[in-house]
């Protein structure tokens, strides 16, 4: 069929999406490439559809195609209610391309402007697809010939006087169903005497309304299990559709409620906790499998059974509540999207909360303080050590689940958990290499906050704390150092000395956690001057230095920075050793070598994160 015919069927909801389909994920650049291919007469691929008879319609859920996409507040396909006395055609393969055609020819795409606030609606202006009638696409890495572009109303206004641009809204081609309507377009846009522009409009109309460029292969089997098998075959062979997408799709098809809405709602809600997180559907769905005590928690097609989906649905409300408490705890520990190096740490925390049926009161209760500290210490240390949440994740999560289930009834079983981790080759025991790795951490890295929060437990991370340079970074800028002269006018520092000072500036020994307002007030004052002004009493100054493992006196000038750095490095080394030795149980080293790996399992799990 032609593109226009397919879009009219979408418009009339004769062509729809089964609930097993994931949502729209294409970017504007991908839409533009499809339209460029269409103008060149290239094939845009085949499509697989499923003819759903009236007796089957009532047994399934269906969604409409996206028309006006917004990355801010309209990313989810609309649910459609299909009358049970009519037949429909559902797309099993090709949704992304058809949705892109629908957006380009009938709708809009709103994406965030560069540098805009991600939580503000005005950062996502509405854009429509336009074709430049006067000039081909500028040179580009994709080899595009035709100049398609998504533009806002402001973009159009700023380009109104450009001699090489005449932007034509592509949607008008779809509206001009008859040749006569198409022939009126050039005059309306002032390009009636421009042969190139007229030819472009005619070609676009021809490819949209006349060319039968969409090739559909149709299945009419009404067995839902068979349809799922077909969907898996055509969608799980590549890497574009993740297994979490597939799990969500099948859950949506098998739940009595709306699984897609439930999962999306939970992900959105969890990510708004505290200073914000970036949990993916993968992490939340994996959490669901673990919390539901599904035996095999891998994202494998064989695990997507009706029984497992029923477990997820039956316990969803309680699991959601546990996940909210768990994410609240991570936020209390000072973590957020920018400081959380491995989202998977949420899963055992959530399972512990779920197993003990802990509510939000656990986060504040004085009686739970010691247990929270044990949990906090384990979470932060597991985020500090590289590779803990990398390969072999499913095996580790199953081990942790069994330990929490058997030994976590009255308190967090840190010792048993760390013993099991060491057995899997993921020990939290301190080594010289680990200490050196930690001390090399730099300002702005996610692990840095976790390290500082773990090293300085006096910090109440429920309040907003900043990672602060003890010796101000502004005083250690290369230009500032190069501009300093001695009394006789010669440079104070050689190029090598400047490079060394700059390299030390952002390392852990020059970092500390300070309350946000306190950090802002500190600015670029000399550390000793700031300390004296902030804590006039000597006892208070000494207490501050001890809490933050800072040597006395603090440096005043750049000349004193390097010696200070070495002293603080030594102080932090002692802290790191104490922290890991205090937090880690005595391990039976004979039991800590990892067992032979199940190669198939390791390959199936993959490296989720590190």
ZARO-764282 format. One record per residue (C-alpha): residue number from 1; residue in one letter; x, y, z. Coordinates in steps of 0.5 Angstrom, whole numbers, plus 500, padded with zeros to 3 digits. Example, Ala and Ser with C-alpha at 12.3 -4.5 7.8 and 13.67 -1.06 7.14 Angstrom:
! ZARO-764282
> 1/A/525/491/516
> 2/S/527/498/514
END
This chain:
! ZARO-764282
> 1/X/500/500/500
> 2/X/502/507/499
> 3/X/505/511/505
> 4/X/498/516/505
> 5/X/494/509/505
> 6/X/497/507/511
> 7/X/497/513/515
> 8/X/489/514/514
> 9/X/489/507/517
> 10/X/492/509/523
> 11/X/488/515/523
> 12/X/482/511/523
> 13/X/485/506/528
> 14/X/484/500/523
> 15/X/492/500/524
> 16/X/494/499/531
> 17/X/499/496/536
> 18/X/499/490/540
> 19/X/500/491/547
> 20/X/507/487/546
> 21/X/510/493/542
> 22/X/515/497/546
> 23/X/514/505/545
> 24/X/517/509/540
> 25/X/524/511/541
> 26/X/527/514/535
> 27/X/530/520/534
> 28/X/529/526/530
> 29/X/535/525/526
> 30/X/532/518/524
> 31/X/526/520/522
> 32/X/530/525/517
> 33/X/534/519/514
> 34/X/527/515/513
> 35/X/524/521/509
> 36/X/531/522/505
> 37/X/530/515/503
> 38/X/523/516/501
> 39/X/525/522/496
> 40/X/530/518/493
> 41/X/525/512/492
> 42/X/529/507/496
> 43/X/525/502/500
> 44/X/524/503/507
> 45/X/523/496/509
> 46/X/518/491/510
> 47/X/513/490/515
> 48/X/509/484/519
> 49/X/502/485/521
> 50/X/497/481/525
> 51/X/490/481/522
> 52/X/486/480/529
> 53/X/479/478/528
> 54/X/473/480/532
> 55/X/473/474/537
> 56/X/480/475/539
> 57/X/480/483/540
> 58/X/477/483/547
> 59/X/482/478/549
> 60/X/488/483/548
> 61/X/490/490/549
> 62/X/492/495/544
> 63/X/495/502/543
> 64/X/495/507/538
> 65/X/500/510/534
> 66/X/504/516/537
> 67/X/503/523/533
> 68/X/505/528/537
> 69/X/511/526/541
> 70/X/514/530/547
> 71/X/520/528/550
> 72/X/518/532/556
> 73/X/510/529/557
> 74/X/508/525/552
> 75/X/512/519/551
> 76/X/507/514/552
> 77/X/502/511/546
> 78/X/495/512/547
> 79/X/491/506/549
> 80/X/485/505/544
> 81/X/479/501/546
> 82/X/477/497/540
> 83/X/469/495/539
> 84/X/469/487/539
> 85/X/465/487/533
> 86/X/470/489/528
> 87/X/477/487/525
> 88/X/483/490/526
> 89/X/490/490/523
> 90/X/496/490/529
> 91/X/503/492/527
> 92/X/508/486/529
> 93/X/514/489/526
> 94/X/515/496/523
> 95/X/512/500/529
> 96/X/518/505/529
> 97/X/518/507/522
> 98/X/511/508/521
> 99/X/510/512/527
> 100/X/516/516/524
> 101/X/512/517/518
> 102/X/506/519/522
> 103/X/510/524/526
> 104/X/513/527/520
> 105/X/507/528/516
> 106/X/501/529/521
> 107/X/504/531/527
> 108/X/510/534/532
> 109/X/516/532/535
> 110/X/518/536/542
> 111/X/525/535/544
> 112/X/530/539/549
> 113/X/533/545/547
> 114/X/541/544/548
> 115/X/542/547/555
> 116/X/535/547/557
> 117/X/532/545/564
> 118/X/530/538/563
> 119/X/524/539/568
> 120/X/521/545/565
> 121/X/516/545/559
> 122/X/519/551/555
> 123/X/525/547/554
> 124/X/521/542/549
> 125/X/518/547/544
> 126/X/514/543/539
> 127/X/517/542/532
> 128/X/514/540/525
> 129/X/518/537/519
> 130/X/520/541/514
> 131/X/523/541/507
> 132/X/527/546/504
> 133/X/525/547/497
> 134/X/531/551/495
> 135/X/537/548/496
> 136/X/539/541/498
> 137/X/542/538/505
> 138/X/549/541/507
> 139/X/554/536/507
> 140/X/553/531/512
> 141/X/556/525/515
> 142/X/550/521/513
> 143/X/550/522/506
> 144/X/543/526/506
> 145/X/541/529/499
> 146/X/534/532/501
> 147/X/534/538/506
> 148/X/529/536/511
> 149/X/529/539/518
> 150/X/525/539/525
> 151/X/523/547/526
> 152/X/520/551/531
> 153/X/516/557/529
> 154/X/521/561/532
> 155/X/526/558/527
> 156/X/522/559/521
> 157/X/521/566/523
> 158/X/529/567/524
> 159/X/530/564/517
> 160/X/524/568/513
> 161/X/529/572/510
> 162/X/534/567/508
> 163/X/535/567/500
> 164/X/537/559/500
> 165/X/531/557/504
> 166/X/524/556/503
> 167/X/521/551/508
> 168/X/515/547/506
> 169/X/511/544/512
> 170/X/511/536/510
> 171/X/504/535/513
> 172/X/501/539/507
> 173/X/503/534/502
> 174/X/499/529/506
> 175/X/493/534/507
> 176/X/493/535/499
> 177/X/490/528/497
> 178/X/488/530/490
> 179/X/493/532/485
> 180/X/490/539/484
> 181/X/491/540/491
> 182/X/498/539/490
> 183/X/499/543/484
> 184/X/496/549/488
> 185/X/502/549/493
> 186/X/508/552/489
> 187/X/504/558/488
> 188/X/502/559/495
> 189/X/509/558/498
> 190/X/512/563/492
> 191/X/516/558/489
> 192/X/511/557/483
> 193/X/517/559/478
> 194/X/522/555/481
> 195/X/523/549/477
> 196/X/527/545/483
> 197/X/522/547/488
> 198/X/516/545/484
> 199/X/519/538/482
> 200/X/521/537/490
> 201/X/514/538/492
> 202/X/511/533/486
> 203/X/516/528/488
> 204/X/514/528/495
> 205/X/507/528/493
> 206/X/508/522/489
> 207/X/512/518/494
> 208/X/507/519/499
> 209/X/500/518/495
> 210/X/502/514/489
> 211/X/508/509/490
> 212/X/506/503/494
> 213/X/512/503/497
> 214/X/510/499/504
> 215/X/510/492/503
> 216/X/506/488/509
> 217/X/507/481/510
> 218/X/500/479/514
> 219/X/499/473/519
> 220/X/492/471/521
> 221/X/493/466/526
> 222/X/489/468/532
> 223/X/493/464/538
> 224/X/496/469/542
> 225/X/502/464/544
> 226/X/503/464/537
> 227/X/503/471/536
> 228/X/508/472/542
> 229/X/513/467/539
> 230/X/512/471/532
> 231/X/514/477/535
> 232/X/520/474/539
> 233/X/523/471/533
> 234/X/522/478/529
> 235/X/524/483/535
> 236/X/529/479/539
> 237/X/534/477/534
> 238/X/538/484/534
> 239/X/540/489/539
> 240/X/535/494/538
> 241/X/530/491/542
> 242/X/532/490/549
> 243/X/530/484/553
> 244/X/527/489/558
> 245/X/523/491/553
> 246/X/520/484/551
> 247/X/519/483/558
> 248/X/515/489/559
> 249/X/511/488/552
> 250/X/509/481/554
> 251/X/507/483/561
> 252/X/503/488/558
> 253/X/500/483/554
> 254/X/498/478/560
> 255/X/497/482/566
> 256/X/489/484/567
> 257/X/491/491/569
> 258/X/496/496/564
> 259/X/503/493/566
> 260/X/506/499/561
> 261/X/502/504/565
> 262/X/504/501/572
> 263/X/512/500/570
> 264/X/512/507/567
> 265/X/509/510/573
> 266/X/513/507/578
> 267/X/520/509/574
> 268/X/518/516/573
> 269/X/516/516/581
> 270/X/522/513/583
> 271/X/526/518/579
> 272/X/523/524/582
> 273/X/526/522/589
> 274/X/530/526/593
> 275/X/535/530/588
> 276/X/533/525/582
> 277/X/535/519/580
> 278/X/536/516/573
> 279/X/533/508/574
> 280/X/531/505/567
> 281/X/526/500/566
> 282/X/531/495/566
> 283/X/533/496/573
> 284/X/526/496/576
> 285/X/523/490/572
> 286/X/529/486/574
> 287/X/528/489/581
> 288/X/521/486/580
> 289/X/523/479/578
> 290/X/528/479/584
> 291/X/522/481/589
> 292/X/517/477/586
> 293/X/522/471/588
> 294/X/522/468/581
> 295/X/527/463/580
> 296/X/531/465/574
> 297/X/531/473/574
> 298/X/535/473/567
> 299/X/532/477/561
> 300/X/531/471/557
> 301/X/525/469/553
> 302/X/524/463/557
> 303/X/522/466/563
> 304/X/517/470/560
> 305/X/511/465/563
> 306/X/504/467/565
> 307/X/506/464/572
> 308/X/512/469/572
> 309/X/508/475/570
> 310/X/502/473/575
> 311/X/507/473/580
> 312/X/509/480/578
> 313/X/502/483/577
> 314/X/500/480/584
> 315/X/505/483/588
> 316/X/506/489/584
> 317/X/503/494/589
> 318/X/507/492/595
> 319/X/514/491/591
> 320/X/512/498/589
> 321/X/512/501/596
> 322/X/518/497/598
> 323/X/522/500/592
> 324/X/520/507/594
> 325/X/523/506/601
> 326/X/529/503/598
> 327/X/530/509/593
> 328/X/529/514/599
> 329/X/534/510/603
> 330/X/539/511/597
> 331/X/537/518/597
> 332/X/538/519/605
> 333/X/545/516/604
> 334/X/547/522/599
> 335/X/546/519/593
> 336/X/542/521/586
> 337/X/543/520/579
> 338/X/549/523/578
> 339/X/553/520/584
> 340/X/550/513/583
> 341/X/555/509/580
> 342/X/551/502/579
> 343/X/543/502/579
> 344/X/543/495/581
> 345/X/545/496/588
> 346/X/538/498/589
> 347/X/535/491/588
> 348/X/538/488/594
> 349/X/536/494/598
> 350/X/529/493/596
> 351/X/529/486/597
> 352/X/531/487/604
> 353/X/526/492/605
> 354/X/521/488/602
> 355/X/523/482/606
> 356/X/522/485/612
> 357/X/516/489/610
> 358/X/520/496/612
> 359/X/516/502/611
> 360/X/518/509/611
> 361/X/519/510/618
> 362/X/525/505/618
> 363/X/529/511/615
> 364/X/528/516/621
> 365/X/527/511/627
> 366/X/532/511/632
> 367/X/531/504/634
> 368/X/534/503/626
> 369/X/540/507/626
> 370/X/545/502/627
> 371/X/542/497/622
> 372/X/541/503/617
> 373/X/549/505/618
> 374/X/550/497/617
> 375/X/546/498/610
> 376/X/549/505/608
> 377/X/556/502/609
> 378/X/555/496/605
> 379/X/552/500/600
> 380/X/557/506/599
> 381/X/563/501/599
> 382/X/560/496/594
> 383/X/559/502/590
> 384/X/567/504/591
> 385/X/570/498/589
> 386/X/570/497/581
> 387/X/567/491/578
> 388/X/562/489/584
> 389/X/556/491/580
> 390/X/558/489/573
> 391/X/559/482/570
> 392/X/555/476/573
> 393/X/550/480/576
> 394/X/544/475/576
> 395/X/548/470/580
> 396/X/550/475/585
> 397/X/543/478/586
> 398/X/541/471/587
> 399/X/546/469/592
> 400/X/544/476/596
> 401/X/537/474/595
> 402/X/538/467/599
> 403/X/542/470/604
> 404/X/537/476/606
> 405/X/531/471/605
> 406/X/535/466/610
> 407/X/539/471/615
> 408/X/536/478/614
> 409/X/529/477/618
> 410/X/531/482/624
> 411/X/537/486/621
> 412/X/542/487/615
> 413/X/546/481/614
> 414/X/552/485/612
> 415/X/557/479/614
> 416/X/554/474/610
> 417/X/553/478/604
> 418/X/560/480/604
> 419/X/562/473/605
> 420/X/558/471/599
> 421/X/560/477/595
> 422/X/568/475/596
> 423/X/566/467/594
> 424/X/564/470/587
> 425/X/570/474/586
> 426/X/567/481/589
> 427/X/570/482/595
> 428/X/570/488/599
> 429/X/576/487/603
> 430/X/581/493/602
> 431/X/588/492/598
> 432/X/593/497/597
> 433/X/591/497/589
> 434/X/584/499/592
> 435/X/587/504/596
> 436/X/591/507/591
> 437/X/585/507/586
> 438/X/580/511/591
> 439/X/586/516/592
> 440/X/586/518/585
> 441/X/579/519/585
> 442/X/577/526/582
> 443/X/572/532/583
> 444/X/566/531/579
> 445/X/566/523/578
> 446/X/560/519/581
> 447/X/564/515/585
> 448/X/568/521/589
> 449/X/561/523/593
> 450/X/560/515/595
> 451/X/567/515/598
> 452/X/567/522/601
> 453/X/560/520/604
> 454/X/563/513/607
> 455/X/569/516/609
> 456/X/566/521/613
> 457/X/559/518/616
> 458/X/558/525/621
> 459/X/555/528/614
> 460/X/548/528/614
> 461/X/547/526/607
> 462/X/539/527/607
> 463/X/541/535/607
> 464/X/544/538/601
> 465/X/552/537/601
> 466/X/557/539/596
> 467/X/564/536/594
> 468/X/568/542/596
> 469/X/576/543/594
> 470/X/579/544/601
> 471/X/585/549/597
> 472/X/581/553/592
> 473/X/581/550/585
> 474/X/581/558/583
> 475/X/588/559/586
> 476/X/590/553/582
> 477/X/588/554/575
> 478/X/594/554/570
> 479/X/593/561/568
> 480/X/593/564/575
> 481/X/599/560/577
> 482/X/603/562/570
> 483/X/602/569/572
> 484/X/605/569/579
> 485/X/612/572/579
> 486/X/618/573/584
> 487/X/620/579/587
> 488/X/625/580/581
> 489/X/620/578/576
> 490/X/621/571/574
> 491/X/616/566/574
> 492/X/614/563/581
> 493/X/613/556/578
> 494/X/616/552/572
> 495/X/611/549/567
> 496/X/613/542/570
> 497/X/611/544/577
> 498/X/604/548/575
> 499/X/602/541/571
> 500/X/604/537/578
> 501/X/600/542/582
> 502/X/594/542/577
> 503/X/594/535/577
> 504/X/593/534/584
> 505/X/588/540/585
> 506/X/582/535/583
> 507/X/584/529/587
> 508/X/581/526/593
> 509/X/586/529/598
> 510/X/584/536/596
> 511/X/576/534/597
> 512/X/571/534/602
> 513/X/564/535/603
> 514/X/561/541/606
> 515/X/553/544/606
> 516/X/551/547/600
> 517/X/551/554/603
> 518/X/557/553/607
> 519/X/561/551/601
> 520/X/558/557/597
> 521/X/560/562/603
> 522/X/567/559/603
> 523/X/568/561/595
> 524/X/576/562/594
> 525/X/578/564/601
> 526/X/585/561/603
> 527/X/583/555/607
> 528/X/586/557/614
> 529/X/583/564/613
> 530/X/576/561/612
> 531/X/577/556/618
> 532/X/579/562/623
> 533/X/573/566/621
> 534/X/568/560/621
> 535/X/570/557/627
> 536/X/573/562/632
> 537/X/574/558/638
> 538/X/580/553/637
> 539/X/576/547/640
> 540/X/571/548/634
> 541/X/577/548/629
> 542/X/580/542/632
> 543/X/574/538/632
> 544/X/572/540/624
> 545/X/579/538/622
> 546/X/579/532/626
> 547/X/572/530/623
> 548/X/575/531/616
> 549/X/581/528/617
> 550/X/585/535/615
> 551/X/592/536/618
> 552/X/593/542/622
> 553/X/595/548/620
> 554/X/591/548/613
> 555/X/595/551/608
> 556/X/595/559/606
> 557/X/599/559/600
> 558/X/600/555/594
> 559/X/607/554/596
> 560/X/604/550/602
> 561/X/599/546/598
> 562/X/603/540/596
> 563/X/606/539/603
> 564/X/598/539/605
> 565/X/596/534/600
> 566/X/601/529/602
> 567/X/599/530/609
> 568/X/592/529/607
> 569/X/593/523/603
> 570/X/596/520/609
> 571/X/590/521/613
> 572/X/585/519/608
> 573/X/589/512/607
> 574/X/588/511/615
> 575/X/581/512/614
> 576/X/580/508/608
> 577/X/583/502/611
> 578/X/579/503/618
> 579/X/573/504/614
> 580/X/574/497/610
> 581/X/576/493/616
> 582/X/571/496/620
> 583/X/565/494/615
> 584/X/568/488/612
> 585/X/567/481/616
> 586/X/573/477/617
> 587/X/573/472/611
> 588/X/575/465/610
> 589/X/580/466/604
> 590/X/580/459/603
> 591/X/572/460/601
> 592/X/573/466/597
> 593/X/576/464/590
> 594/X/570/464/585
> 595/X/567/458/583
> 596/X/567/456/575
> 597/X/563/460/572
> 598/X/557/458/568
> 599/X/559/460/561
> 600/X/552/460/558
> 601/X/549/464/564
> 602/X/555/469/564
> 603/X/554/471/556
> 604/X/546/471/558
> 605/X/547/476/563
> 606/X/552/481/560
> 607/X/555/487/563
> 608/X/550/491/565
> 609/X/554/496/569
> 610/X/560/498/572
END
